[in-house]
Amino acid sequence: MLRHRSRTLGCELTFGIKSWINSGRPVEKIKFAEVSEMVGQIIDVRQSNEFKLGHVPTALNIELGSISQKEIPRGSITIMCGHGERAMTGASILAKHGRTDVAVLNGGPDTWFEATGIQLETA
């Protein structure tokens, strides 16, 4: 059962995801990828000032707030942020617009550095 809290806050799922599934509503999954599973273009959805402090060398910076208005490269993409929360939001927005080739990095730039030993780029 969905309960409306207010027009600005949206809806709250009263009995959790199981009630959603049991009602026959669709469920989509977005892959949480480890560094070794990252594929395609890397999109970093952090704000530009965060991105400039340290990012994966091949990453494209598209801030979360503008991800639905920007042209996203075709093909597989891995979305990342500082830890994964904003990246999952960005991936959900893209999924809502029909993208099915999206994964989210389980972690952030520090996770990538620790796994690869490759220095992050700055500026």
BELNOR-V144232 format. One record per pair of residues at least 24 apart in sequence whose ideal C-beta (glycine too) atoms are under 7 Angstrom apart, sorted by the first residue. I is the first residue (numbers start at 1). J is the second residue. If there is no record, write none. Layout:
BEGIN
i=I j=J
i=I j=J
END
This chain:
BEGIN
i=28 j=95
i=30 j=88
i=30 j=91
i=30 j=92
i=30 j=95
i=30 j=102
i=30 j=104
i=31 j=103
i=32 j=104
i=32 j=106
i=33 j=78
i=33 j=103
i=33 j=104
i=33 j=105
i=33 j=106
i=34 j=106
i=35 j=111
i=35 j=112
i=35 j=115
i=35 j=116
i=36 j=115
i=37 j=103
i=38 j=78
i=38 j=105
i=39 j=76
i=39 j=78
i=39 j=103
i=40 j=75
i=40 j=76
i=40 j=77
i=40 j=78
i=41 j=73
i=41 j=75
i=41 j=77
i=42 j=78
i=42 j=80
i=43 j=77
i=43 j=79
i=44 j=80
i=44 j=81
i=45 j=79
i=45 j=81
i=45 j=86
i=45 j=87
i=45 j=90
i=46 j=81
i=46 j=82
i=46 j=86
i=50 j=82
i=52 j=122
i=52 j=123
i=53 j=122
i=54 j=109
i=54 j=120
i=54 j=122
i=55 j=109
i=55 j=120
i=55 j=121
i=56 j=109
i=56 j=112
i=56 j=120
i=57 j=118
i=57 j=121
i=64 j=89
i=64 j=90
i=67 j=93
i=67 j=94
i=68 j=93
i=68 j=97
i=75 j=101
i=76 j=101
i=77 j=101
i=77 j=102
i=78 j=103
i=78 j=105
i=79 j=104
i=80 j=105
i=80 j=108
i=81 j=108
i=82 j=108
i=83 j=107
i=83 j=108
END
